[in-house]
Amino acid sequence: MVCRKCGMRVPKSSNNPIVSVTNKLERTVPVLEQESAGLPTTKAKCPECGNDTAYWWLRQLRAADESEVRFFRCTKCGNTWREYD
């Protein structure tokens, strides 16, 4: 076996299984401090208070070939939620 990154070569033995462990990355979602912050508004029903107007913005959270995530923040109570396409 050959490491794609560093080129190190290790012979594979048939009686020793190879296990790879990866750590899950923690992702933080940016929180907007100012309510208006120049963001556009749209008609979206808040799941907390039922208000029908929310600020919205887009963020690329996954791989570049996947769609963006749409975030909403209620103009009344400030609740933030997201929508995946």
Summary of the structure (lengths in Angstrom):
residues: 85
radius of gyration: 21.9
end to end distance: 39.3
largest distance: 63.0
contacts: 145
relative contact order: 0.19
helix: 0%
strand: 27%
